Amino acid sequence: MQVIGLCRFSYPAIGGFQIEHETIEERIAYLYAEERMEERFRLLETVALPGLRKQSDQDFDLIMLIGKSLPRRHLERLHDLTAGMPQVAVHAEPPRRHREVMKELLNIARGDLDKPCLQFRADDDDAVAIDFVERLRQTAQDCAKLFENSPTAAIDFNRGYVAQFGAAGIEAEPAISPYATAALGMYAASGVRRTIMNFAHHRIHHHMPSVTITDSPMWVRSHNGFNDSRQRRAKPVETLPLTDAQRAEFETRFAIREDHVKEVFKP
C-alpha cells in the first residue's frame, strides 16, 4: 500500500496559519525572515529529517511543498539537507488556498487512485519514530476488516515527547496527545479523493473510524519561537534536560542526537 507524506516548508499559503497577515506580501516577509528561516532549517536538520531518513520501511513518498518565491539560497540548502533521500520530492507553488493545494498534491502523488493508500502530515519541526511508516502500514493491515467498509480511517499514535532544542541541548517532557499532527495517519480507500488535508487533525475522529496506538513514543513535538499552532492561548509545558535513558531513546527511536543539536544550534 502506498504511503504518502506531505510537509509544508515555509509555504506562503492563503489561509492555513494561526498568525494572520493583511497581505500575502506580509506573509512572505514573515515566513522568509532570516531569524525564522534559520530556526526552521536547524529544526529540519536535527529533528524532522533524521527519523525520516532512518525509517525501517523506506517505501514511502514525501512531498515537500515550498513557495515559488523561496530565495535560491534557501532552496539550495533544502536540497542539500534532503540529498540522499529518494523519497523526497520538493514541489514549488505560488500562493494558493492552503487546503486546496495540499489536497491536490496528495491526490497527484497517488500512483494509482484505484488502489488504497496511507497518508500523513510531516511538520518541519517535529519528528516521527524510525518505525513510523512500518507501523502505519502494519496497523492498516491489522485493521483491514475494520477499514474495508469505510472510505477513510485514522490511525493515531498518541504517545511522544514535547521538546525544546538549542545550543544547550535538548529538554523534553513525555506526553500523550490524541490526534496531534505528528504520527497521525489516514487510510484512504480505492477511488476516494478525500485526503488527510480534508480534515482538521484534532477533529479527524469526528468523521471516520479511528484506531489509537499508545504502546511506545512515536513522535517528538518541538516547542520553539515560531510554532504557528502555539501563538494563541498555548498551554505551557515544563521541559527538563534529557535523562541518560531519554537521550538514548531519542537516538534509537527518533535518530535525534543531542551532540548534533548542540553543534547545529551553536551561535
RAWO-V754663 format. One record per residue. N is the residue number from 1. RES is the residue in one small letter. PSI is psi in radians with two decimals (* if undefined). Layout:
<<N RES PSI> <N RES PSI>>
This chain:
<<1 m 2.27> <2 q 2.40> <3 v 2.18> <4 i 2.22> <5 g 2.69> <6 l 2.17> <7 c 2.17> <8 r 1.91> <9 f 1.64> <10 s 0.67> <11 y 2.19> <12 p 1.32> <13 a 2.78> <14 i 1.93> <15 g 3.13> <16 g 0.07> <17 f 2.54> <18 q -0.66> <19 i 2.16> <20 e 2.62> <21 h 2.60> <22 e -0.65> <23 t 2.83> <24 i -0.50> <25 e -0.69> <26 e -0.67> <27 r -0.77> <28 i -0.76> <29 a -0.70> <30 y -0.84> <31 l -0.65> <32 y 0.14> <33 a 2.45> <34 e -0.78> <35 e -0.75> <36 r -0.81> <37 m -0.66> <38 e -0.77> <39 e -0.72> <40 r -0.74> <41 f -0.68> <42 r -0.73> <43 l -0.68> <44 l -0.80> <45 e -0.75> <46 t -0.39> <47 v -0.99> <48 a -0.80> <49 l -0.62> <50 p -0.80> <51 g -0.62> <52 l -0.67> <53 r -0.54> <54 k 0.31> <55 q 2.35> <56 s -0.48> <57 d 1.87> <58 q 0.02> <59 d 1.36> <60 f 2.84> <61 d 2.48> <62 l 1.99> <63 i 2.22> <64 m 1.92> <65 l 2.14> <66 i 2.93> <67 g 2.58> <68 k -0.32> <69 s 0.00> <70 l 2.17> <71 p 2.55> <72 r -0.68> <73 r -0.59> <74 h -0.68> <75 l -0.74> <76 e -0.67> <77 r -0.69> <78 l -0.78> <79 h -0.67> <80 d -0.74> <81 l -0.52> <82 t 0.11> <83 a 2.46> <84 g 0.12> <85 m 1.58> <86 p -0.29> <87 q -0.39> <88 v 2.28> <89 a 1.98> <90 v 2.18> <91 h 2.21> <92 a 2.38> <93 e 2.62> <94 p 2.96> <95 p 2.19> <96 r 2.97> <97 r 2.30> <98 h -1.06> <99 r -0.59> <100 e -0.88> <101 v -0.64> <102 m -0.67> <103 k -0.74> <104 e -0.78> <105 l -0.67> <106 l -0.74> <107 n -0.60> <108 i -0.64> <109 a -0.34> <110 r 2.14> <111 g -0.57> <112 d 1.90> <113 l -0.33> <114 d 0.05> <115 k 2.58> <116 p 2.80> <117 c 2.95> <118 l 2.50> <119 q 2.65> <120 f 2.73> <121 r 2.42> <122 a 1.94> <123 d 2.56> <124 d -0.07> <125 d 0.22> <126 d 2.84> <127 a 2.67> <128 v 2.72> <129 a 2.73> <130 i -0.21> <131 d 0.32> <132 f -0.89> <133 v -0.75> <134 e -0.81> <135 r -0.57> <136 l -0.81> <137 r -0.72> <138 q -0.68> <139 t -0.71> <140 a -0.68> <141 q -0.74> <142 d -0.52> <143 c 0.37> <144 a -0.71> <145 k -0.65> <146 l -0.69> <147 f -0.34> <148 e -0.40> <149 n 0.26> <150 s 2.37> <151 p -0.52> <152 t 2.74> <153 a 2.57> <154 a 2.54> <155 i 2.00> <156 d 2.02> <157 f 1.88> <158 n 0.04> <159 r 2.37> <160 g -2.57> <161 y 2.54> <162 v 2.35> <163 a 2.73> <164 q 2.49> <165 f 2.43> <166 g -3.00> <167 a -0.44> <168 a -0.14> <169 g -2.46> <170 i 2.33> <171 e 2.51> <172 a 2.87> <173 e 2.22> <174 p 2.57> <175 a 2.68> <176 i 2.10> <177 s 1.76> <178 p 2.38> <179 y 0.64> <180 a 2.95> <181 t -0.84> <182 a 2.35> <183 a 0.47> <184 l 2.17> <185 g 2.85> <186 m 2.36> <187 y 2.32> <188 a 2.14> <189 a 2.92> <190 s 2.37> <191 g -0.11> <192 v 2.18> <193 r -0.10> <194 r 2.47> <195 t 3.05> <196 i -0.36> <197 m -0.01> <198 n -0.20> <199 f 2.44> <200 a 2.27> <201 h -0.67> <202 h -0.09> <203 r 0.21> <204 i -0.56> <205 h -0.13> <206 h -0.22> <207 h -0.09> <208 m 2.85> <209 p 2.65> <210 s 2.62> <211 v 2.27> <212 t 2.26> <213 i 2.22> <214 t 0.41> <215 d -0.45> <216 s 2.77> <217 p 2.27> <218 m -0.05> <219 w 2.76> <220 v 2.13> <221 r 2.02> <222 s 2.42> <223 h 2.15> <224 n 3.13> <225 g -0.27> <226 f 0.44> <227 n 2.01> <228 d -0.71> <229 s -0.14> <230 r 0.30> <231 q -0.30> <232 r 2.01> <233 r 0.74> <234 a 2.33> <235 k 2.15> <236 p 2.53> <237 v 2.20> <238 e 2.10> <239 t 2.66> <240 l 2.71> <241 p 2.55> <242 l 2.43> <243 t 2.95> <244 d -0.69> <245 a -0.72> <246 q -0.68> <247 r -0.74> <248 a -0.69> <249 e -0.69> <250 f -0.66> <251 e -0.79> <252 t -0.60> <253 r -0.59> <254 f -0.04> <255 a 0.45> <256 i 2.08> <257 r 2.25> <258 e -0.63> <259 d -0.60> <260 h -0.74> <261 v -0.83> <262 k -0.72> <263 e -0.79> <264 v -0.59> <265 f -0.05> <266 k 2.51> <267 p *>>
